[in-house]
């Protein structure tokens, strides 16, 4: 995980997700956005 162009944290996805911080926040926000996008797309009727 980079912060101001320096390595702030290192680890596997699971290790970084177990820690509070920017990486976990980013992943959770991305999952929410992708979930909203997929739910919206799949709920369309034709």
BELRA-V473355 format. One record per pair of residues at least 24 apart in sequence whose C-alpha atoms are under 10 Angstrom apart, sorted by the first residue. I is the first residue (numbers start at 1). J is the second residue. Records with the same first field share a line. If there is no record, write none. Layout:
I = J, J
This chain:
none
